[in-house]
Amino acid sequence: MRRRLASVQTGATIVSGVLVASDERMGAHDPTPGHPESPRRLHAMQEAVATLPAGRVTPIACEPAAADTLSLVHERSYVDWMLALDDTRRQLDPDTAIGPGSVPAARLAAGAALAVTRRIVEGPARRGVAIVRPPGHHAEPDRAMGFCLFNNVAVAAAAARAELRCERVLIIDWDVHHGNGTQHAFETRADVLFCSTHRTNFYPGTGDASETGHGPGRGYTVNAPLPLGADDALIGAVYRELITPIADAYRPDLVLVSAGFDAHADDPLGGLRMTDDGFASLCGLVRDIADRHADGRVALVTEGGYDPATLARCVTRCIDVLAGGEPPPWPEPDDDAAPAIAEYVRRLRRIHATTWVFPSHGPS
């Protein structure tokens, strides 16, 4: 049965001050000299947030995630193996290395995502950001991968379902890389809707548009692989014309974001062309979905982003939007690009038309 669009109401009541969970001990994770996932990323974000006006953010404490909670997503044998590597140095795969402070940092990263999620579900605050490293969305249930040790956003989503009585969780992943670990954690379930935009033919090689989930979860995985050089106009069209209608039909009661900022034009690894304004607009779109359906409950969990200055700017822009700031309007595509963008969105909608009914206006 296809999910139809439902009537929505806006106007969630938001307590002033965006919750921010972080911990300087995550900086102790230092994979190898010169590694792009360096402690400088965390420090840049934390220092930028510290400059925000009083009342814009509300810092909250976080604790290391417990083994039982990590095991809501990861196989217990993997969790126990990883915890046993505490205070060691090892290369886990060609991209992922750990040092003496890495396992505690990874437990704190998952713990920060959990702390923000629990607080916004329990209220009265409704918006939060977990400023974390190492990132998480590549971590599979049974292994580390792609700089990631534990899957922070997936653990938060699983805990929201298992412990916080959330019935439908929406995860939006706007990192330039596909969140393979998050998809694989939930692709057989309908209680978590996973939507990802990411660069096509790029690491980790997953996330084709044809990957839509399996069994009871068929249709609840939405992938939009983007061409090299995709900009705000294309990405905005995908979110407005594809992902927003699906989210409105799903009616989540919690929205979580894998908030990587490596799709930015200034990122040294990404190859896409998003801007600071584009990320602010994207955060506004996600905020509005949460306002319509989830009583404003939305949490961003940081992922990639490998130019520290760009990362810091984008995080603070998103916090400003979550605090009630007006996001900039999406740019319109130029006349030459508009037909190709419309056709791309139509193709993605056709893939998902067996599960979701789209509005008649716009691409069809």
C-alpha positions in Angstrom: 0.0 0.0 0.0 1.3 3.4 -0.9 1.6 6.1 1.8 -0.5 9.2 0.9 0.3 12.7 1.8 -1.4 13.8 5.0 -2.6 17.2 6.2 0.0 18.9 8.4 0.1 21.7 10.9 3.1 23.9 11.8 3.9 25.8 14.9 5.8 23.5 17.4 6.7 25.2 20.7 10.5 25.5 21.0 12.3 26.2 24.2 15.0 28.9 23.6 18.6 27.5 23.2 19.6 24.7 20.9 21.0 21.8 22.9 24.6 21.1 22.1 26.4 17.9 23.3 30.1 17.6 22.8 33.2 16.6 24.8 36.8 17.7 24.4 37.9 14.1 25.1 36.7 13.2 21.5 39.8 15.1 20.4 42.0 12.2 21.9 41.1 10.1 18.8 44.1 10.7 16.6 44.2 8.1 13.8 47.5 8.8 12.1 49.6 11.9 11.4 48.0 13.8 8.5 44.8 11.9 8.5 41.9 14.1 7.3 39.7 13.0 10.2 41.9 15.0 12.6 41.2 16.5 16.1 41.3 19.9 14.4 37.8 19.3 13.1 36.3 18.9 16.5 38.2 21.9 17.9 37.1 24.1 15.1 33.4 23.3 15.7 33.7 23.7 19.4 35.5 27.0 19.2 32.9 28.4 16.7 30.0 27.3 18.9 31.7 29.0 21.9 31.5 32.3 20.1 27.7 32.2 19.6 25.6 34.7 21.6 24.5 33.8 25.1 21.2 31.9 25.0 21.7 30.6 21.4 22.9 27.3 22.7 22.5 25.2 25.8 25.4 22.9 26.5 24.5 19.5 27.9 26.7 16.7 29.3 27.2 13.4 27.6 28.4 10.0 28.8 30.1 7.2 27.0 27.5 4.9 25.3 27.1 1.6 27.2 27.8 -1.7 25.4 24.2 -2.7 25.6 23.1 0.5 23.9 25.7 0.1 21.2 24.4 -3.4 20.7 21.0 -2.1 19.6 22.8 -1.6 16.2 26.1 -3.4 16.4 26.6 -7.1 16.9 27.6 -7.7 20.5 30.7 -9.6 19.4 31.9 -6.5 17.5 31.1 -4.2 20.4 33.1 -6.4 22.8 36.0 -6.7 20.4 36.1 -2.9 19.9 36.0 -2.2 23.6 38.8 -4.6 24.1 41.0 -2.5 21.8 40.9 0.4 24.2 44.3 2.0 24.7 45.8 0.3 21.6 46.9 1.4 18.2 45.7 -0.6 15.1 44.8 -0.1 11.5 41.2 -1.5 11.1 40.9 -1.0 7.4 42.7 1.1 4.7 41.0 4.3 5.9 40.3 3.6 9.6 42.8 3.6 12.3 42.6 3.8 16.1 45.0 5.0 18.8 45.0 5.0 22.6 42.1 7.5 22.9 40.0 6.3 20.0 37.6 3.9 21.6 36.6 6.2 24.5 36.1 9.0 21.9 33.9 6.8 19.8 31.8 5.8 22.9 31.5 9.5 23.7 30.4 10.3 20.1 27.6 7.8 20.3 26.8 9.0 23.8 26.5 12.6 22.7 24.0 11.6 19.9 22.1 9.7 22.6 22.1 12.6 25.1 20.7 15.1 22.6 18.1 12.6 21.3 16.9 11.7 24.8 16.6 15.4 25.8 14.7 16.5 22.8 12.3 13.6 23.0 11.7 14.1 26.7 11.5 17.9 26.3 11.0 20.7 26.8 13.8 21.6 24.4 13.1 20.3 20.9 16.3 21.0 18.9 19.8 19.8 19.3 23.2 19.2 17.8 25.8 16.5 18.7 29.2 17.8 17.8 31.2 14.6 17.6 34.1 12.7 16.1 34.8 10.1 15.0 31.9 10.1 12.6 29.6 7.2 12.4 27.5 6.6 9.3 29.8 4.1 7.6 30.1 1.8 10.6 28.4 -1.4 9.8 26.7 -3.7 12.4 29.8 -5.9 12.4 32.7 -3.7 11.6 34.4 -0.3 11.5 34.6 1.4 8.2 35.4 4.8 6.5 36.8 6.6 9.6 33.8 5.4 11.6 33.9 3.1 14.7 30.3 3.1 16.1 27.3 4.4 14.1 26.3 7.4 16.2 23.1 8.3 14.4 21.9 4.7 14.1 22.4 4.0 17.7 20.4 7.2 18.6 17.6 6.1 16.3 17.5 2.6 17.6 17.4 3.8 21.2 14.6 6.2 20.3 12.6 3.2 19.1 13.5 0.8 21.8 13.6 3.1 24.9 11.9 6.4 24.1 8.6 5.2 22.5 9.2 6.9 19.2 7.2 5.1 16.6 8.6 6.5 13.4 12.1 8.0 13.1 13.3 9.8 10.0 17.1 9.9 9.3 18.3 12.3 6.7 21.9 11.9 5.7 23.3 14.9 3.7 27.0 13.9 3.9 28.7 13.7 0.6 29.3 9.9 1.2 26.5 7.4 1.3 25.7 6.2 4.9 26.0 2.5 4.1 26.1 1.5 7.8 22.9 3.4 8.6 21.1 2.0 5.6 22.1 -1.6 6.4 21.0 -1.2 10.1 17.4 -0.3 9.1 16.8 -1.4 5.5 14.4 -4.3 6.6 12.4 -2.0 8.9 9.5 0.5 8.3 9.9 2.2 11.7 13.0 4.1 10.5 12.9 6.0 7.2 16.4 6.6 5.8 16.9 9.3 3.1 20.4 10.0 1.7 21.8 12.4 -0.8 25.4 11.7 -1.7 27.9 11.8 -4.6 27.4 8.9 -7.1 30.3 6.5 -7.9 32.1 7.6 -4.8 33.1 6.0 -1.5 31.8 3.6 -0.3 30.2 2.5 -3.6 26.7 1.9 -2.2 23.6 4.1 -2.3 22.3 3.5 -5.8 18.8 4.8 -6.4 17.5 1.3 -6.8 18.4 0.4 -3.2 15.0 1.0 -1.5 15.0 -1.6 1.3 13.9 -5.2 1.8 10.9 -7.0 3.1 8.9 -4.9 5.6 11.4 -2.1 4.9 10.9 -1.9 1.2 10.3 1.7 0.2 11.7 3.1 3.5 15.2 3.6 2.1 15.5 6.6 -0.3 18.8 7.2 -2.1 19.5 10.1 -4.4 23.0 9.8 -5.8 24.2 13.1 -7.1 26.6 13.8 -10.1 30.0 15.3 -9.6 29.6 19.1 -9.1 26.0 19.0 -7.9 25.1 22.4 -6.4 22.5 24.0 -4.2 19.9 24.2 -7.0 20.0 20.5 -7.8 20.3 19.3 -4.2 17.5 21.7 -3.1 15.2 20.3 -5.9 15.8 16.8 -4.6 14.9 17.7 -1.0 11.9 19.8 -1.9 10.4 17.6 -4.6 11.4 14.1 -3.5 12.4 13.8 0.2 10.0 16.4 1.7 6.8 14.8 0.2 8.0 11.3 1.4 8.7 12.7 4.9 5.3 14.4 5.0 3.6 11.2 4.1 5.7 9.2 6.7 4.9 11.7 9.5 8.0 11.0 11.7 7.8 11.7 15.4 11.6 12.3 15.5 14.0 13.6 12.9 17.7 12.8 13.1 20.3 14.2 10.6 23.7 12.7 9.7 25.1 16.2 9.2 28.2 15.9 7.2 29.4 19.1 5.5 31.8 17.6 3.0 29.4 18.3 0.1 30.6 21.9 0.4 32.4 23.4 -2.5 35.4 24.2 -0.2 35.8 20.6 1.0 39.0 19.0 -0.1 37.5 15.5 -0.5 33.9 15.9 -1.6 33.6 17.1 -5.2 30.2 18.8 -4.8 29.4 22.5 -4.8 27.1 23.2 -1.9 27.5 26.6 -0.1 27.1 27.9 3.4 23.6 29.2 2.3 22.7 25.8 0.9 23.4 24.0 4.1 21.4 26.7 6.0 18.5 26.2 3.6 18.7 22.5 4.0 18.7 22.7 7.8 15.6 25.0 7.5 13.8 22.4 5.3 14.6 19.6 7.9 13.6 21.9 10.8 10.2 22.5 9.1 9.6 18.8 8.6 10.2 18.3 12.3 7.8 21.2 13.1 5.1 19.8 11.0 5.2 16.3 12.3 7.5 15.8 15.3 6.6 18.7 17.6 9.9 20.2 16.5 12.1 17.3 17.6 15.2 17.4 15.4 18.8 16.6 16.2 21.9 17.0 14.0 24.8 14.6 14.5 28.0 15.7 12.8 29.6 13.4 10.3 32.2 14.4 7.6 33.6 17.7 6.6 37.4 18.1 6.1 38.0 21.8 5.9 37.8 22.9 9.5 36.9 26.5 8.8 34.1 25.5 6.5 32.9 22.9 8.9 32.8 25.5 11.7 30.9 28.0 9.6 28.3 25.5 8.5 27.7 24.1 12.0 27.0 27.6 13.4 24.8 28.5 10.4 22.7 25.4 11.2 22.5 26.2 14.9 21.3 29.7 13.9 18.5 28.1 11.8 17.6 25.7 14.5 17.4 28.6 17.0 14.7 30.1 14.8 16.7 32.1 12.2 15.3 32.5 8.7 17.1 30.3 6.2 18.0 31.8 2.8 15.8 30.9 -0.1 16.9 28.1 -2.4 18.4 29.3 -5.6 16.6 28.5 -8.8 18.4 26.4 -11.5 19.5 28.3 -14.6 17.6 27.7 -17.7 20.1 25.3 -19.1 20.1 23.1 -16.0 16.4 23.2 -15.1 15.2 20.5 -17.6 17.9 18.0 -16.5 17.1 18.6 -12.8 13.4 18.1 -13.4 14.0 14.9 -15.2 16.3 13.6 -12.5 13.7 14.2 -9.8 11.0 12.5 -12.0 13.2 9.5 -12.4 13.7 9.2 -8.6 10.0 9.7 -8.0 9.2 6.8 -10.4 11.4 4.5 -8.4 9.4 5.3 -5.2 6.0 5.5 -6.7 5.1 2.0 -5.6 5.4 3.1 -1.9 4.7 6.9 -1.9 2.1 9.1 -3.6 3.6 12.4 -4.7 1.7 15.7 -5.1 0.5 16.5 -8.7 2.4 19.8 -8.9 6.1 19.8 -9.7 8.0 16.9 -11.4 5.9 13.9 -12.1 
